[in-house]
Amino acid sequence: MKKVIYSFLTLLLIISAGCKKDFFDINDNPNYPIEESLTPALILPKVLHETSKKMATSYDFAASWMGYWARSGTYGPSNPLENYDITSSYEKDEWVNGSTTVYSPTVSWYNILMDNSVMEKKAQETGATFYVGMSKVIKSIGFMYLVDEYNNVPYTDAFKGTEAISPKYDKGQDIYNDLLAQLDEAVKLFADAQLDANPGLSTADIMFGNGSTSAAAFTKQKLMWRKLANTQRLKLLLRQTELYGSTIPTAELAKITDDGSGFLLAGETASVQPGYSVNEFQQNPFYDTYKYNFTGDNADDFNRANNYLLYKYADNDDVRYQYVFSEAETPLAGNIYWGYDFGFVDTDPDQPKAVNSSDVAGPGLAKSPTQRQWLFTSVESLFLQAEAIQRGWIQGTAESAYRAAVTESFVWLEVENATTEAEQYLNSGSSIVNWGTATDKIRLIVMQKYLALPGINNFEAWVDYRRLGVPTDLPLSLSPSRNGRVIPVRLQYPLEEFSYNAANVAAEGTINPQTSKVFWDK
Amino acid sequence: MRKTLSSLFILLLIAIHSIAQERTVTGTVTAKEDGLPLPGVSVKIKGTSTGTQTGANGNFVIKVPANNAVLVFTYIGYATQELAIGSRSAVSVVLTSDARQLGEVVVTALGIERQKKEIGYAATTISSGTLTNVNAVNVANGLQGKVSGLNVTTISSGVNEDVVINMRGLRSLTGDNNPLLVLDGVQMELNYLSSLNPNDIESVSVLKGTSSAAIYGPGARNGVIVVTTKRGTADKPVITASNSTQFSSISFFPKLQTQFGSGGYGEYIPYENWSWGPAYDGSTVNIGRPLPDGSQQSVVYSPTDERKDFFNTGLTLQNDVSLSTKDFYLSIQDALIKGIVPDDENRRTGIRLNASREYGKLKAGLNVNYIQNNYKVFNDNGMEDYFTAQGTGGNDGLMSQIFNTPAHIPISKYKNFTTDKFADYNGYYNDYGLNPYFAIDNWRNEGKRQDVVANLDLSYKIADWISLKWTPSISSRTIGERDFSRGEVPNSFGAGRSFNTVPGNVTERNNNRTRLSSELFANLNKTLTDDFKITGIVGTYVRQNQQRITSVGASSLVVPELFNIGNRTGNLNGASLEYKNRLFSIYGSAGASYKGWANIEVTGRNDWTSLLAVGNNSYFYPGVSGSLILTDAIPALQNKKAVSYLKLRGAWNKTGNAEIDEYSLAAVYTQPSYGGFPFGSLPGFTAGNTTYDADLKPEFIKSTEAGIETGFLNGKINLEATYFYQDNTDQIISVRVSDATGYNFANLNAASFTNKGVELDLRLTPLIKFKDGNFQFRANATYNDSEITSIYPGLEELSIGGYVASGNYAIVGEPAFRIKATDYLRDDQGRIIVDRFSGYPSEDPNTKSFGRTLPLWIVGLNPSVNWKNFNLSALFEYKGGHEASFFAMGSDMAWTGVGRATARNNRERFVLPNSSYEDPANPGTYIANTNVTVSNVNDFYTGVYRDVASNFITSAAAWRMRELSLSYDVPAKFLAKQNVVKGLSVALTGRNLFIWVPKTNEYTDPDFNSVRDDYDNTFGIINSQSNPPVRMYGFNVSARF
């Protein structure tokens, strides 16, 4: 009896000894870091890689609508891509993360910008001002895309977690204005940044850092980020040309001039290189999405050359079709370059398939699985500058800026004898390219911008089409279920917002992607 | 062989059997009502735990001490009887059925057996015979339809039937709703039920309310399933061997159209998987492309049953041997399950040893169970990943590959994909899908799951009225499994058809979880006066859960079919994760009973958990329950035949819990493999999807229940009814939030809801008596409803999971849960708005609310007939009042044109019923549509129709024949001539033989749920990864030696 009572007491003792505080202090996550243990340098590479990946691989729909690409004969009709009947689930991964349970979920802008905002917060806490500046540039890019697709979106309430569980929407115009203000701050932060205050910068900055911590390297890095920021400022302003009309946004332009670093010039493409390699999930994103995957298989059997663009090149003796499109793997009847009419439903069982047609990752674009991934090309920058000069917004000679931009396109694509080819093309007299005979120089510049950016920046074509209606002869989808719809002017808010942020999305009223334009689309 | 076996048993017996001065008594037990023998009656020698059970013919043999022994006969539903043997060597005993259920004993908290009449809350006991009536491999399936308040849902078919158990609805919107499993006094995770050998089980007690939470802690808020395994009672060793053989075949196949074959827009295309071709006409057509050697298949252009023929007849074989003797039970079981999907197989092998011994006041016992599950199944997720990587939608799920095969394709002829040129990867007829035989061979999941459960059981009787019990236990589950893809490289012909390489890859996973627990309590039971009795429990419980998950994979193997991660190019991917949590509790209860008819009990418990921050991690919760037996208490009601038993009971309690995942107090950052990082030495982190509240508090549930138990006509009719009401507040939920918050989910204290219902149990035993037999009838019914009262400031609804276009939602003012889904744009009269020219409707961007996903009513009916040694028993179950969404499955069928709906109007243009179009003269008003037809039926079904999820939502109501069995006990006289076999019974059994669903359900079993792995609390979201439901039928032979 005593024995039992003693052993019972001993047991109680053991148990109560176990109940000291540290008995329960085992809830620190042993598997993943939490915010406390992160530094900006641990986040930046992911942000830069995902931003450039998104810009390069997320706009197939724009490429299709804009006459760049079309569905191959291997696939059946694809709606709403081809009938323009935009639903709330269409392209929702611009806003909403893909399900993480699938093989390779898409990453949304809000996801990228969330990481970017954490980076900014961490950088601000530690006085790492260069990182703060970079986060502001990325923010101006990401939110520009969201506004260009949805107009009003959550901005001031975004990324507040449980503090703003139902984030309200801001006006597209207000967001643009703030993005410009962010960029003003960013260039100042870059200018004043000290290397010591920004640890890990030379390797974490996979865009303009080169691994060297020398003062010279840092100076170059600062300069390039300022050029990128300035070019992005110009891009945001040019988006609004139809709002400004003949008014020149002098004050905003003066800020760019005051910075003094200028824009991205020929050969100064902003691109990232985290160390792309032939591994699953580690190839260059453009190459991995449209050319070959890591096993060496065709990555994309859906997107193929659109006859509209193919003939725009070929009919005007423009060799660039051989650089933005590929030769058919198995040509039929000698048709080495073969494209499709967008939206056409072909019931002929022997119609050319993916292997018989031209893929959209031509040798000028998909050069290697380990190439750098462009984010802001010199080509686009030169066209932006040409348009700004022509509008009298910035100093310069419009014609030479235009010729430089077209030439840069040939050079960028590594066209054989690029400058000679470009020269010949520019001088060909064809109305599609001839400066002298063009009555509307702005439309000429933008049309050439259109011809310079297929695959490089598909989204810009959709922006310029909505802004200026270029190209003017762009055919509509041949889909039998199009029913009079035209190219959408925006995306519908994602279903998730209707479900999880219902009151705020409802406050935006009824959205019709056929008619509800974004603020700069007049 | 038998000789060696029995000598082995003899050896075992020598070790445990002490021989004393004894003599043998034989006897028969019969029932007073019908004079029939009663099998399974417990016969014990009073004052000891020595005893036996009566056999099939009511006979028993027992060794008694030489001096005056008293035998105690107990049997559920009958009055316990004591009999002094004197010097007799043969006795016959007649038991009287106990109208008042005085004898009914329920195993309650901590394994304490209590008289049912004393209990203030609802509890039901199921005997082993009822549980294993039709030889369900999974114990959970054996519970289906048998207990009111219990919703046992089989959510998939296949070799591992996944089963979800909910008791009295839900306690948590996004968290855990699994009842607690208590196995031989040890708290276990519910999923261990599927590893248990049903034949090892002595009884299952279902404690429905939250009342036992005070004793069992937070896990018991969802009810408790108390499983007690067998331990021997008979002095003489009894060896039981049984075999159960069951076959399974499809009980419900989706309704598919059989009018149109492959092609698009009415044109025949020989290599299409779209069934949008011309109507079947019996002509001879080519299928597939001509092979490089010029050969091409041709078939008759007519529909066939080939899609059904793809499936095999499944087989479930269970072999059991057990040995039991006094305080000793040893068993081995081997269950082999071959599924209807070719090559799917699971084999469960388990052994159990239960042994105990008494040393005066000390009793020491050990229960050990080891189970191995070896499974080899098709890995649907692997195939889905492949299709996702290919960028082809609509190909998810094996069933999708099969359903979406046009009806004239001889699919079952493509088994030999390695040798048949028309079946191999390159030559298969279809340009857009895979030969399903190739798919099931290529993507495999093979693994071994091992469970070890062991516990000591030490008890010490300090005095007559107080005893101590200590149950330390360890349970461990180890899963080692491998997902792999064999891989396939197309030849030039395949490449010319745009076929890509199927990568060879492998992922190895090891999951090791261990639970250590210790339960120590003192049990007081003191009779103060003749009228007054008090009981009490004081105890403490401590538990640690630990889990380690390691996975490593190679996405590109070099040498084919060599599944070593060393055989690869590129990087390895994987993770090694560890989780640990601890819980410590102190609890107690005090009860008083006056004359046995007035009983009251108060309980209280305090928990400390490691899962919440210090300061929030200690919480207390009390409870009270009571019962009153009016037929004893009120003299006027005593000894009345019409109303022979009347008991009222009631209980109120509060339960606290914080059963959340470890480390749920701070957001994390990760480097997911699909993000590419790290690139060499360059890391890149991204924020996780969930934000957490660091100050999370425990959630509380207040439950009230009241019940009445009645017996009429001397207990021939028993009716039991319970009303329950639960108020769930401060729920720890995971709120799906706008992506603009930076997260997908916010984990916080929010949401409140109420849950209420009524449970009814009716027993008519016997309903009718006739010569040598009787007819019995049992029925149970549950009505359960709930209402969400709040979610979070600014949030009126909460996504529970499923598809965004069709998922489960909690909506304020509505029951848990509603399906919210996409629908057509409709006018103010509810008519579908169509385009005035094209006749096409469009999708409303706002999702709409549809039916509830949990059944409102569940009914179980159990008639049975006994005649001589035959027993015929059936079990029907009904669930109704709810809806299910077959969106993903139906959408696939609409896309490929195999769904029955797609053949509407022979695919001629038609006017969409109940539609209208906008009046061009008066925008905003709508004119009924009587003449605008959809311009193209093909485009309509493959377009907006398939996006609108409301097209695929139907009633989930179903009647099922869950069980049907005909058993026969071979009479003792047939066995009398030999003394090897002492008992023999045979049975024909059937499980889930029939399912009756409304006509609108053209898809599959509405109880299925294909997304539960990702969304725990969803119901009725079904895609093409779910195999068709099966019926099982076979026989069972059991012999005692």
Interface residues (C-beta under 8 A of the other chain):
Chain A: M1 V4 I5 F8 L11 L12 I15 G18 C19 K21 F23 F24 D25 I26 N27 D28 N29 P30 N31 Y32 P33 I34 E35 L38 L42 I43 L44 P45 K46 V47 H49 E50 T74 G76 P77 N79 N83 D85 T87 S88 S89 W95 V96 N97 S99 T100 T101 V102 Y103 S104 P105 V107 S108 Y110 N111 L113 M114 D115 S117 V118 V153 P154 D157 A158 F159 K160 G161 T162 A164 I165 S166 P167 T203 A204 I206 P274 G275 Y276 S277 V278 N279 E280 F281 Q282 N293 F294 T295 G296 D297 N298 D300 D301 F302 T330 V345 T347 P349 K353 A354 V355 P480 S481 N483 G484 Q492 Y493 P494 L495 E496 E497 F498 S499 Y500 N501 A502 A503 N504 I511
Chain B: G263 G264 Y265 E267 I269 P270 Y271 W274 L362 E384 D385 Y386 T388 A389 Q390 G391 D431 Y460 I462 L468 W470 A495 G496 R497 S498 N500 T501 P503 S518 L520 T540 V542 S555 S556 G570 N571 N573 A575 L577 E578 Y579 K580 N581 R582 F584 W608 T609 S610 L611 A613 V614 N617 E662 Y663 L665 A666 A667 V668 Y669 T670 Q671 P672 S673 Y674 G675 G676 F677 F679 G680 L682 P683 G684 F685 T686 A687 G688 N689 T691 D693 V735 R736 V737 S738 D739 A740 T741 G742 Y743 N744 A746 L748 Y792 G794 L795 E796 E797 S799 V804 A805 Y809 K820 T822 D835 F837 S838 Y840 S842 E843 P845 N846 T847 S935 N936 D939 T942 G943 V944 D947 D1014
